[in-house]
Amino acid sequence: MLSQRTVAFLETFAQASNLVYPEGGFLYRYEFAYCQAHNQLSGDLLSALEREDSAEYADISAGELNDMARFFQGALGNHTKDAPSGNAIRTARTLIDYLKEDLQNDLVGLVVEDGSVDMTVSLEMASKSTNNYSWLELFWSVD
């Protein structure tokens, strides 16, 4: 489950984003499934759950981190297809670190959908030792 610190981080960010986009802004949704990773995951992440060596899914890649950072930067009014700011990268890394500490996940997958007036980040996370599954969707829009 998400810690109070992580929820406070997300809610504080939502408040800041909603000041920039009063009719839109940042939203998030979290789901947890106890001992259900084997039922919830599919594709490469499911295969990684069943393999001994799944190091490639232990953390998000540098490119995925940049995409997530662009998400955070856009949610505060500076949507860009270019490289994100250092502050946006730190924000993304902070959330990833909080999630890793909260959930003790050792598998993570990230999908980013970048629209012209909105953006979505979906994180799937699982723990091989507990078979727990978590999913976090982050979304912002202009309207």
C-alpha positions as a printed Julia matrix, in Angstrom:
143×3 Matrix{Float64}:
   0.0     0.0     0.0
   1.04    3.6    -0.47
   2.51    5.34    2.55
   1.15    8.6     3.9
   4.32   10.26    2.58
   3.65    9.05   -0.98
  -0.03   10.04   -0.85
   0.95   13.48    0.51
   3.5    13.83   -2.32
   0.82   13.04   -4.94
  -1.79   15.29   -3.31
   0.62   18.22   -2.99
   1.55   17.84   -6.64
  -2.15   17.68   -7.59
  -2.81   20.94   -5.74
   0.06   22.67   -7.54
  -1.07   21.35  -10.94
  -4.66   22.35  -10.33
  -3.51   25.96   -9.79
  -1.99   25.9   -13.28
  -4.96   24.12  -14.89
  -8.05   25.09  -12.85
 -10.36   23.12  -15.14
  -8.01   20.18  -15.57
  -4.8    19.4   -13.75
  -3.33   16.31  -12.2
  -5.23   13.21  -11.09
  -4.04    9.83   -9.92
  -5.53    6.4    -9.34
  -3.94    3.52   -7.43
  -4.89   -0.15   -7.31
  -3.42   -2.93   -5.2
  -3.95   -6.67   -5.57
  -2.7    -8.9    -2.75
  -0.93  -12.01   -4.08
  -2.35  -11.36   -7.56
   0.68  -10.37   -9.67
   0.53  -13.64  -11.59
  -3.11  -12.84  -12.53
  -2.68   -9.13  -13.24
   0.56   -8.99  -15.22
   0.84   -9.9   -18.87
   3.49  -10.07  -21.54
   7.09   -9.38  -20.65
   6.37   -8.44  -17.03
   4.57  -11.74  -16.43
   7.53  -13.59  -17.94
   9.88  -11.59  -15.72
   7.82  -12.55  -12.66
   8.41  -16.2   -13.43
  12.14  -15.9   -14.28
  15.09  -15.89  -11.89
  16.88  -13.1   -13.79
  14.58  -10.15  -14.35
  17.09   -7.31  -13.86
  15.83   -5.42  -16.92
  12.51   -4.78  -15.11
  14.01   -3.94  -11.71
  13.79   -0.18  -12.37
  12.61    2.15  -15.08
  15.11    3.06  -17.79
  16.69    6.49  -18.24
  14.38    7.13  -21.2
  11.32    6.14  -19.17
  12.48    8.39  -16.33
  12.74   11.29  -18.8
   9.24   10.55  -20.12
   7.89   10.51  -16.58
   9.72   13.75  -15.84
   8.19   15.35  -18.95
   4.82   14.29  -17.52
   5.49   16.12  -14.24
   6.82   19.17  -16.08
   3.73   19.29  -18.29
   1.42   18.93  -15.3
   2.87   22.2   -14.01
   2.29   24.09  -17.26
   5.41   23.45  -19.32
   4.48   20.56  -21.61
   7.43   19.69  -23.83
   8.57   16.97  -26.19
  12.17   17.98  -25.45
  14.36   17.03  -22.51
  12.75   17.74  -19.12
  14.22   20.06  -16.52
  16.41   18.79  -13.71
  13.66   19.61  -11.23
  11.15   17.47  -13.16
  13.65   14.58  -13.24
  14.12   14.86   -9.46
  10.33   14.83   -8.99
   9.97   11.68  -11.1
  12.88    9.97   -9.34
  11.44   10.87   -5.93
   8.12    9.23   -6.76
   9.83    6.1    -8.11
  11.95    5.88   -4.95
   8.91    6.33   -2.71
   7.01    3.62   -4.58
   9.93    1.22   -4.38
  10.24    1.78   -0.64
   6.47    1.54   -0.01
   5.74   -1.48   -2.17
   9.04   -3.4    -2.06
   8.5    -4.12   -5.74
  11.24   -5.69   -7.8
   9.44   -5.47  -11.16
   8.23   -2.26  -12.77
   6.82   -1.39  -16.16
   5.94    2.09  -17.39
   3.74    3.24  -20.26
   3.42    6.91  -21.28
   0.69    8.34  -23.5
   1.46   11.9   -24.6
  -1.42   13.86  -26.13
  -1.49   17.46  -27.24
  -3.46   18.67  -24.18
  -3.05   15.74  -21.79
  -0.65   13.05  -20.71
  -0.93    9.72  -18.9
   1.7     7.63  -17.12
   0.83    4.08  -16.06
   3.11    2.15  -13.71
   2.71   -1.58  -13.13
   4.68   -2.92  -10.18
   5.03   -6.36   -8.68
   6.94   -8.12   -5.95
   8.35  -11.52   -6.86
   8.62  -12.59   -3.21
   5.05  -11.69   -2.17
   3.32  -11.87   -5.58
   1.68   -8.5    -4.76
   0.63   -6.27   -7.64
   0.22   -2.49   -7.77
  -0.86   -0.16  -10.53
  -0.59    3.63  -10.45
  -2.03    5.84  -13.14
  -1.04    9.51  -13.28
  -2.96   11.86  -15.55
  -3.07   15.56  -16.32
  -5.06   17.59  -18.79
  -5.49   21.23  -19.73
  -9.29   21.16  -19.47
